[in-house]
Amino acid sequence: MEGDAPMTSRTEFTERYRFATRDDLPAFLETLEDPAVTRWLWFAPAPPSFYEAYFGPLLDAQAEALARGRLPATSVFAVEDGDGGFLGQGATVAVEGSPGGFEIGFQLRRAAWGRGVGTRLAWFLGAYAVRCHGAHRLEGSCLVGNMGSRRLMTILGLQEEGRRPGFRLKEGQRHTELLYGAEVAALDGVRLAEVAEVLGLGPKDAARPDACWPASRAR
Ligand SMILES: CC(C)(COP(=O)(O)OP(=O)(O)OC[C@H]1O[C@@H](n2cnc3c(N)ncnc32)[C@H](O)[C@@H]1OP(=O)(O)O)[C@@H](O)C(=O)NCCC(=O)NCCS
């Protein structure tokens, strides 16, 4: 991110996160066409119309909320490299029935794997949920075989809270789903604060979301 002081390698953010728009849908779909990316995604593979039906309304609602000066309940971000190249997407989703609960999710292009992009994205999503939405709890879920996702959630400080044997049916095969989560008070508050500072995420102010997320970053 421009003008950021270098920190440790894991939090030395070189990526840019911006609210995604419908213009990002082709890149989302291209990412989800890769069997390596969808290997452990319970809802994939699926036709493009399925992904459009899922992401399209979320992106519309996000654009509408931002246009009204509000933060979206479900925030979908595009992750870009320093040259504006698309690396993937990440999201925070307000959990129904859990006030202050936010679920995180992420899908990166295969070319972006293995160099800390996912780790930094997880920290960004956590810091965004905490600082901008005042999150009380963070959670996530993945298939038991998704070692990369499990590791990312662990790095963020989420604990395995449960498992649902055979819960997901993917391409004719049953998979156990793991549930991860933690109260924000149990997370590394110092690291979250560092990340928020580096990325310019301010304190929650419902009346002024621009104070939390600089308008220039919303594009
Ligand atoms: C999961 C994903 C986001 C990880 O992104 P990434 O940029 O490769 O992650 P990082 O480079 O930051 O690696 C983070 C850690 O996870 C580990 N890791 C990543 N992928 C792994 C894998 N397939 N198996 C085992 N460990 C893995 C890394 O070794 C690293 O561990 P370390 O910190 O102990 O060294 C990426 O692989 C992806 O987009 N996968 C497809 C979509 C998906 O499954 N999303 C999650 C949906 S629940």
The ligand as a Gaussian input file, in Angstrom:
#p B3LYP/6-31G(d) Opt

LIG

0 1
 C       -6.146000     -20.869000       0.907000
 C       -5.391000     -19.772000       0.145000
 C       -6.169000     -18.452000       0.267000
 C       -4.002000     -19.609000       0.763000
 O       -3.374000     -18.484000       0.171000
 P       -1.792000     -18.319000       0.061000
 O       -1.520000     -16.949000      -0.410000
 O       -1.199000     -19.433000      -0.705000
 O       -1.363000     -18.452000       1.595000
 P        0.044000     -18.014000       2.220000
 O        1.111000     -17.993000       1.188000
 O       -0.180000     -16.783000       3.007000
 O        0.331000     -19.232000       3.217000
 C       -0.151000     -19.222000       4.539000
 C        0.204000     -20.497000       5.244000
 O       -0.635000     -21.566000       4.762000
 C        0.175000     -22.631000       4.304000
 N       -0.496000     -23.214000       3.150000
 C       -1.011000     -22.569000       2.081000
 N       -1.544000     -23.453000       1.227000
 C       -1.362000     -24.679000       1.776000
 C       -1.704000     -26.001000       1.384000
 N       -2.356000     -26.240000       0.232000
 N       -1.371000     -27.018000       2.197000
 C       -0.740000     -26.797000       3.363000
 N       -0.393000     -25.564000       3.798000
 C       -0.692000     -24.530000       3.004000
 C        1.500000     -21.992000       3.946000
 O        2.551000     -22.947000       3.994000
 C        1.644000     -20.959000       5.026000
 O        2.019000     -21.583000       6.224000
 P        3.138000     -20.936000       7.192000
 O        2.655000     -19.575000       7.565000
 O        3.209000     -21.871000       8.336000
 O        4.385000     -20.877000       6.384000
 C       -5.241000     -20.138000      -1.351000
 O       -4.570000     -21.366000      -1.433000
 C       -6.542000     -20.254000      -2.105000
 O       -7.078000     -19.270000      -2.576000
 N       -7.086000     -21.489000      -2.257000
 C       -8.259000     -21.764000      -3.080000
 C       -9.531000     -21.173000      -2.521000
 C       -9.845000     -21.658000      -1.133000
 O       -9.785000     -22.838000      -0.830000
 N      -10.214000     -20.695000      -0.283000
 C      -10.614000     -20.948000       1.084000
 C      -12.060000     -21.235000       1.097000
 S      -12.624000     -21.767000       2.693000

